[in-house]
Amino acid sequence: MMKASASTPAAGDVLDVVGIGIGPFNLSLAALLAEAGYGHAVFLERKPRFSWHPGMLLEGTTLQVPFLADLVSLVAPTSRFSFLNYLQAHDRLYKFYFFENFHIPRREYDHYCQWVSGQLSSLRFGSEVVRVEVADGCYRVTTRTADGESIYHARNLVLGTGTQPWMPACLQALTQRLPGKVMHTADYAHRFDVSGKQRVLVLGSGQSAAEVVQALLGKQFDDEDVPQFELNWFTRAAGFLPMEYSKLGLEHFTPDYTAYFHGLPQDVKDRVVPRQGLFYKGISFKTISDIYDCLYHRSTCGAPLPVNLRTFSELHHVEPTVDGRLDAQFMHQQTGQSFSIEVDAIIAGSGYRQTLPAFLDGLSDRLHYDEKKRLKIDAEYHVSHLGPGQIFMQNGELHTHGIGAPDLGLGAWRAARIANQVAGRELYRLPSRVAFQAFGAGDTSSASPTPTTSHQEIEAL
């Protein structure tokens, strides 16, 4: 479709929307547009097929949100692309019924997304976007494929490139030099090999780090209960703490809270988000419990336990040693004492960060940024810029819309909101209010109150 040509496109060749990146959020948008019979869209992805965090599809791991946070159900529960319909298509509906668990296996969610992607003609895998520019009153998107270059013209763009694994500065260079010894948790499943390693270090106290620790505990002893390596789990945080998962706490992942948060002054937003880490960065109660129970059972009868857990321990430097090990140097944040440990491998659960892809360089003089060089994004997910058309953002708006930006539970709602704007009509009816609590001062009726934030409220946040 529209093979490489710089000529002015005919009116019929201009798409209403090109989506860049096919993760769960743009896949949700593609599915919702297809469900509504809206066919003027194309979605581009450099990978050869859909895959969702393949390095963390570990045995026994589950989503941290209920299955209703699929691609469509929270705005279109009767859609043919729902998770329940996926189960029916694979003769698994009764199995799921007896499973009696809202939190589905992560591998199954990935397979579900692959099933949906296989039904959508708007998806173009193996298409790496290399350039986006404005030409002839629309966006011209150039892709590189196995067959050469292709060009798409669109009135609107939807950016769904998501976030990328982030590593501390002292580890970044080592991941390139020593990929088998230093890696992000995102690469654990397909890169880590425990053989020949006597001491392993896991960094971080989020869910990913905890799941890697749990997986390593399962590999630590051989069939004769002889330990194969020592496992160290260090974090700079105050503890290996559980994620906030109370029912009223979860209302921070609603359209209501998103609307409230967006209306706050930016300096307030920048103070609030770092204080909300346990809403989305902690460890599930079950994972903590399973790890503790494993440690308890292994320590019975005075058995030696080759596992070390440390908090308030911030990594400052890592130096390869002459014998091929890694000297990891820490500072204890409360005592101020320095200490070091030599290990054979480091797996960093250091999170993800959003960076603007290089293909947007052609639009850099059109995009509007805030004082911290972040994109300005309005309440409707439009990126502020000098036209033409509209640019929408999916999962790059943490600084403007709050902690719900990466949450799967808000994915279908945000996609439906974008779909309605792309189509210029209401393809999907969206609720006016879903939360029991009001987040703004003095408002009890509106889902998106205009905030009047006092100093006392800011401190309470």
For each residue, the residues with C-beta under 8 A, 3 or more apart:
1: 42 150 152
2: 5 9 13 150 151 152 153
3: 148 149 150 151
4: 142 148 149 150 151
5: 2 151
6: 135 140 151
7:
8: 136
9: 2 13 14 136 138 153
10: 13 14
11: 14
12:
13: 2 9 10 153
14: 9 10 11 138 153 154 155
15: 18 40 41 42 152 153 154 155
16: 38 40 41 154 155 156 422 423
17: 33 40 41 42 154 155 156 157 158 422
18: 15 41 42 43 44 139 141 152 154 156 157 158
19: 22 26 29 30 41 42 43 44 157 158 160
20: 26 43 44 129 132 141 157 158 159 160 161 357 359
21: 26 43 44 45 159 160 161 162
22: 19 26 27 30 43 44 45 47 50 117 123 125 160
23: 26 27 52 160 162 395
24: 27 28 52 71 113 408 411
25: 28 29 160 162 394 395 411 414 415
26: 19 20 21 22 23 29 30 43 158 160 394 415
27: 22 23 24 30 31 43 50 71 113 116 117 120 123
28: 24 25 31 32 71 72 411 412 415
29: 19 25 26 32 33 41 43 158 160 394 415 418 419
30: 19 22 26 27 33 34 41 43 120 122 123
31: 27 28 34 35 71 72 79 81 116 120
32: 28 29 35 36 71 72 75 76 79 412 415 416 419 427 428
33: 17 29 30 36 38 39 41 122 419 422 423 427
34: 30 31 37 38 39 81 119 120 121 122
35: 31 32 72 76 79 80 81
36: 32 33 419 423 427 428
37: 34
38: 16 33 34 41 419 422 423 427
39: 33 34 122
40: 15 16 17
41: 15 16 17 18 19 29 30 33 38 122 422
42: 1 15 17 18 19 122 124 152 154
43: 18 19 20 21 22 26 27 29 30 120 122 123 124 160
44: 18 19 20 21 22 124 127 128 129 141 143 152
45: 21 22 50 123 124 125 126 127
46: 126 127 128 129
47: 22 50 51 125 126
48: 125 126
49: 114 117 125
50: 22 27 45 47 110 113 114 117 125
51: 47 54 110 114
52: 23 24 57 109 110 113
53: 56 57 106 110 186
54: 51 57 110 189 190
55: 184 185 186 187 188 189 190 191
56: 53 61 106 185 186 188 189 208 211
57: 52 53 54 61 106 107 110 189
58: 61 106 188 189 211 212 215
59: 215
60: 105 214
61: 56 57 58 105 106 107 211
62: 101 103 104 105 106
63: 66 67 69 103 104 105 106 109 408
64: 103 207 243 284
65: 69 103 407 408 409
66: 63 69 102 103 409
67: 63 70 83 84 102 103 104
68: 73 74 83 102 409
69: 63 65 66 73 74 407 408 409 411 412
70: 67 73 81 82 83 109 112 412
71: 24 27 28 31 32 81 82 83 113 116 411 412 415
72: 28 31 32 35 75 76 77 79 81 82 412
73: 68 69 70 76 77 79 82 83 84 412
74: 68 69 77 409 412 413
75: 32 72 412 413 415 416 428 430
76: 32 35 72 73 79 82 412 416 428
77: 72 73 74 82
78: 82
79: 31 32 35 72 73 76 82 85
80: 35 85
81: 31 34 35 70 71 72 85 116 119
82: 70 71 72 73 76 77 78 79 85 86
83: 67 68 70 71 73 86 87 104 112
84: 67 73 87 88 93
85: 79 80 81 82 88 89
86: 82 83 89 90 112 115 116
87: 83 84 90 92 93 95 96
88: 84 85 91 92 93
89: 85 86 115
90: 86 87 115
91: 88
92: 87 88 95 96
93: 84 87 88 96 97
94: 97 98
95: 87 92 98 99
96: 87 92 93 99 104
97: 93 94 100
98: 94 95
99: 95 96
100: 97
101: 62 104
102: 66 67 68
103: 62 63 64 65 66 67
104: 62 63 67 83 96 101 108 109
105: 60 61 62 63 108 109
106: 53 56 57 58 61 62 63 109 110
107: 57 61 110 111
108: 104 105 111 112
109: 52 63 70 104 105 106 112 113
110: 50 51 52 53 54 57 106 107 113 114
111: 107 108 114 115
112: 70 83 86 108 109 115 116
113: 24 27 50 52 71 109 110 116 117
114: 49 50 51 110 111 117 118
115: 86 89 90 111 112 118 119
116: 27 31 71 81 86 112 113 119 120
117: 22 27 49 50 113 114 120 123 125
118: 114 115
119: 34 81 115 116
120: 27 30 31 34 43 116 117 123
121: 34
122: 30 33 34 39 41 42 43
123: 22 27 30 43 45 117 120
124: 42 43 44 45 127 143
125: 22 45 47 48 49 50 117
126: 45 46 47 48 145 146
127: 44 45 46 124 143 144 145 150
128: 44 46 143 144 145
129: 20 44 46 132 141 142 143 357 359
130: 142 143 144 149 359
131: 141 142 359 362
132: 20 129 139 140 141 142 157 359 360 362 363
133: 139 140 142 362 363
134: 137 138 139 140 362 363 366 388
135: 6 138 139 140 153
136: 8 9 140 153
137: 134 388
138: 9 14 134 135 153 154 155 388 389
139: 18 132 133 134 135 153 154 155 156 157 388 389
140: 6 132 133 134 135 136 151 152 153
141: 18 20 44 129 131 132 151 152 153 154 157
142: 4 129 130 131 132 133 149 150 151
143: 44 124 127 128 129 130 149 150 151 152
144: 127 128 130 148 149
145: 126 127 128 148 149 150
146: 126
147: 150
148: 3 4 144 145
149: 3 4 130 142 143 144 145
150: 1 2 3 4 127 142 143 145 147
151: 2 3 4 5 6 140 141 142 143
152: 1 2 15 18 42 44 140 141 143
153: 2 9 13 14 15 135 136 138 139 140 141
154: 14 15 16 17 18 42 138 139 141 157 389
155: 14 15 16 17 138 139 388 389 390
156: 16 17 18 139 389 390 391 392 422
157: 17 18 19 20 132 139 141 154 389 390 391 392
158: 17 18 19 20 26 29 391 392 393 394 418 422
159: 20 21 383 391 392 393 394 396
160: 19 20 21 22 23 25 26 29 43 394 395
161: 20 21 357 396
162: 21 23 25 352 354 394 395 396
163: 352 353 354 395 396 406
164: 352 353 354 355
165: 184 185 186 187 350 351 352
166: 184 350 351 352 353
167: 171 172 175 184 348 350
168: 171 172 315 348 350
169: 172
170: 174 315 316 317 318
171: 167 168 174 175 182 315 318 346 348 350
172: 167 168 169 175 176
173: 176 177
174: 170 171 177 178 181 182 318 320 326 346
175: 167 171 172 178 179 182 183 184
176: 172 173 179
177: 173 174 182
178: 174 175 181 182 320 326
179: 175 176 182 183 187 191
180: 183 191 192 193 345
181: 174 178 326 344 345 346
182: 171 174 175 177 178 179 318 326 345 346 348
183: 175 179 180 187 188 191 192 345 346 347 348
184: 55 165 166 167 175 187 188 347 348 349 350
185: 55 56 165 188 204 208 209 211 212 347 348 349
186: 53 55 56 165 208 352
187: 55 165 179 183 184 190 191 192
188: 55 56 58 183 184 185 191 192 212 215 347
189: 54 55 56 57 58 192
190: 54 55 187
191: 55 179 180 183 187 188
192: 180 183 187 188 189 345 347
193: 180 196 197
194: 197 200 216 219 228 229
195:
196: 193 344
197: 193 194 200 229 344 345
198: 229 230 344
199: 229 230 232 341 342 343 344
200: 194 197 216 229 230 231 232 343 344 345 347
201: 232 233 234 326 328 341 343 345 346 347
202: 209 212 213 216 231 232 233 234 346 347 349
203: 209 234 235 315 346 347 348 349 350
204: 185 208 209 235 348 349 350 351
205: 209 210 235 237 239 240 241 282 283 311 349
206: 209 210 281 282 283 349 351
207: 64 210 211 243 281 282 283 284 287
208: 56 185 186 204 211 212 349
209: 185 202 203 204 205 206 212 213 233 235 347 349
210: 205 206 207 213 214 240 283 284 287 288 291 349
211: 56 58 61 185 207 208 214 215 287
212: 58 185 188 202 208 209 215 216 347 349
213: 202 209 210 216 217 231 233 291
214: 60 210 211 217 218 287 290 291 294
215: 58 59 188 211 212 218 219
216: 194 200 202 212 213 219 220 231
217: 213 214 220 231 291 294 295 307
218: 214 215
219: 194 215 216 228
220: 216 217 227 228 229 231 306 307
221: 225 226 227 228 298
222: 225 226 228
223:
224:
225: 221 222
226: 221 222
227: 220 221 230 304 306
228: 194 219 220 221 222
229: 194 197 198 199 200 220 306 344
230: 198 199 200 227 306 307 308
231: 200 202 213 216 217 220 306 307 308
232: 199 200 201 202 307 308 309 310 341 343
233: 201 202 209 213 240 307 308 309 310
234: 201 202 203 309 310 311 313 315 330
235: 203 204 205 209 239 240 310 311 313
236: 311 312 313 314 315 333
237: 205 240 241 311 312
238: 241 311 312
239: 205 235 311
240: 205 210 233 235 237 283 288 309 311
241: 205 237 238 278 282 283
242: 245 278 282 283 284 285 288
243: 64 207 278 279 280 281 282 283 284 285
244: 249 278 279 282
245: 242 249 250 284 285
246: 249 250
247: 250 251
248: 251 436 437
249: 244 245 246 252 279
250: 245 246 247 253
251: 247 248 254 256 257 435 436 437
252: 249 257 276 279 402 403 404
253: 250 257 279 403 404 407 409 410
254: 251 257 258 404 410 434 435
255: 258 259 410 413 430 431 434 447
256: 251 259 260 433 434 435 438 439 447 448
257: 251 252 253 254 260 261 402 404 435 439
258: 254 255 261 262 401 402 404 410
259: 255 256 262 263 379 447 448 449
260: 256 257 263 264 439 440 448 449 451
261: 257 258 264 269 272 401 402 439
262: 258 259 378 379 400 401 402
263: 259 260 379 440 448 449 450 451
264: 260 261 268 269 272 451 453
265: 268 269 453
266: 269 270 370 399 400
267: 270 271
268: 264 265 271 272 453 458 461
269: 261 264 265 266 272 273 399 400 402
270: 266 267 273 274 372 399
271: 267 268 274 275 458 461
272: 261 264 268 269 275 276 402 458 461
273: 269 270 276 398 399 402 403
274: 270 271 277
275: 271 272 461
276: 252 272 273 279 280 402 403
277: 274 280 281 282
278: 241 242 243 244 281 282
279: 243 244 249 252 253 276 282 403
280: 243 276 277 403 406 407
281: 206 207 243 277 278 351
282: 205 206 207 241 242 243 244 277 278 279
283: 205 206 207 210 240 241 242 243 287 288
284: 64 207 210 242 243 245 287 288
285: 242 243 245 288 289
286: 289 290
287: 207 210 211 214 283 284 290 291
288: 210 240 242 283 284 285 291 292
289: 285 286 292 293
290: 214 286 287 293 294
291: 210 213 214 217 287 288 294 295
292: 288 289 295 296
293: 289 290 296 297
294: 214 217 290 291 297 298
295: 217 291 292 298 299 305 307
296: 292 293 299 300
297: 293 294 300
298: 221 294 295 303 305 307
299: 295 296 302 303 305
300: 296 297 303
301:
302: 299
303: 298 299 300
304: 227
305: 295 298 299
306: 220 227 229 230 231
307: 217 220 230 231 232 233 295 298
308: 230 231 232 233
309: 232 233 234 240
310: 232 233 234 235 313
311: 205 234 235 236 237 238 239 240
312: 236 237 238 332 333 334 335
313: 234 235 236 310 330 331 332 333 339
314: 236 330 331 332 333
315: 168 170 171 203 234 236 318 328 329 330
316: 170 329 330 331 338
317: 170 328 329
318: 170 171 174 182 315 326 327 328 329 346
319: 326 327 329
320: 174 178 324 325 326 327
321: 324 325 326 327 342
322:
323:
324: 320 321 344
325: 320 321 342 343 344
326: 174 178 181 182 201 318 319 320 321 342 343 344 345 346
327: 318 319 320 321 340 341 342
328: 201 315 317 318 340 341 342 343 346
329: 315 316 317 318 319 338 339 340
330: 234 313 314 315 316 338 339 340 341
331: 313 314 316 336 337 338
332: 312 313 314 335 336 337 338 339
333: 236 312 313 314 336
334: 312
335: 312 332
336: 331 332 333
337: 331 332
338: 316 329 330 331 332
339: 313 329 330 332
340: 327 328 329 330
341: 199 201 232 327 328 330
342: 199 321 325 326 327 328
343: 199 200 201 232 325 326 328 346
344: 181 196 197 198 199 200 229 324 325 326
345: 180 181 182 183 192 197 200 201 326
346: 171 174 181 182 183 201 202 203 318 326 328 343
347: 183 184 185 188 192 200 201 202 203 209 212
348: 167 168 171 182 183 184 185 203 204
349: 184 185 202 203 204 205 206 208 209 210 212
350: 165 166 167 168 171 184 203 204
351: 165 166 204 206 281
352: 162 163 164 165 166 186 406
353: 163 164 166
354: 162 163 164 395 396 398
355: 164
356: 360 375
357: 20 129 161 360
358: 361
359: 20 129 130 131 132 362
360: 132 356 357 363 364 367
361: 358 364
362: 131 132 133 134 359
363: 132 133 134 360 366 367 385 391
364: 360 361 367
365:
366: 134 363 385 386
367: 360 363 364 375 383 384 385
368: 375 376 383 384 385
369: 372 373 374 375 376
370: 266 373 374 375 376 399
371:
372: 270 369 399
373: 369 370
374: 369 370 399 400
375: 356 367 368 369 370 383 384 393 396
376: 368 369 370 383 384 400
377: 381 382 383 384 393 396 397 400 401
378: 262 381 382 384 400
379: 259 262 263 448
380: 417 421
381: 377 378 392 393 394 397 401 414 417 418
382: 377 378 390 391 392
383: 159 367 368 375 376 377 391 392 393
384: 367 368 375 376 377 378
385: 363 366 367 368 391
386: 366
387:
388: 134 137 138 139 155
389: 138 139 154 155 156 157
390: 155 156 157 382 421
391: 156 157 158 159 363 382 383 385
392: 156 157 158 159 381 382 383 418 421 422
393: 158 159 375 377 381 383 396 397
394: 25 26 29 158 159 160 162 381 411 414 415 418
395: 23 25 160 162 163 354 405 406
396: 159 161 162 163 354 375 377 393 405
397: 377 381 393 400 401 405
398: 273 354 401 402 403 405 406
399: 266 269 270 273 370 372 374
400: 262 266 269 374 376 377 378 397
401: 258 261 262 377 381 397 398 404 405
402: 252 257 258 261 262 269 272 273 276 398 405
403: 252 253 273 276 279 280 398 406 407
404: 252 253 254 257 258 401 407 409 410
405: 395 396 397 398 401 402 410
406: 163 280 352 395 398 403
407: 65 69 253 280 403 404 410 411
408: 24 63 65 69 411
409: 65 66 68 69 74 253 404
410: 253 254 255 258 404 405 407 413 414
411: 24 25 28 69 71 394 407 408 414 415
412: 28 32 69 70 71 72 73 74 75 76 415 416
413: 74 75 255 410 416 417 430
414: 25 381 394 410 411 417 418
415: 25 26 28 29 32 71 75 394 411 412 418 419
416: 32 75 76 412 413 419 420 427 428 430
417: 380 381 413 414 420 421 430
418: 29 158 381 392 394 414 415 421 422
419: 29 32 33 36 38 415 416 422 423 427 428
420: 416 417 423 425 426 427 428 430
421: 380 390 392 417 418 424
422: 16 17 33 38 41 156 158 392 418 419
423: 16 33 36 38 419 420 427
424: 421
425: 420
426: 420 429
427: 32 33 36 38 416 419 420 423
428: 32 36 75 76 416 419 420
429: 426
430: 75 255 413 416 417 420
431: 255 434 447
432: 447
433: 256 446 447
434: 254 255 256 431 447
435: 251 254 256 257 438 439 447
436: 248 251
437: 248 251
438: 256 435 443 444 449
439: 256 257 260 261 435 449
440: 260 263 443 446 449 450 451 452
441: 449 451 452 453 454 457
442: 452
443: 438 440 446 449
444: 438
445:
446: 433 440 443 449
447: 255 256 259 431 432 433 434 435
448: 256 259 260 263 379
449: 259 260 263 438 439 440 441 443 446
450: 263 440
451: 260 263 264 440 441
452: 440 441 442
453: 264 265 268 441 457 458
454: 441 457 458
455: 458 459
456: 459 460
457: 441 453 454 460 461
458: 268 271 272 453 454 455 461
459: 455 456
460: 456 457
461: 268 271 272 275 457 458
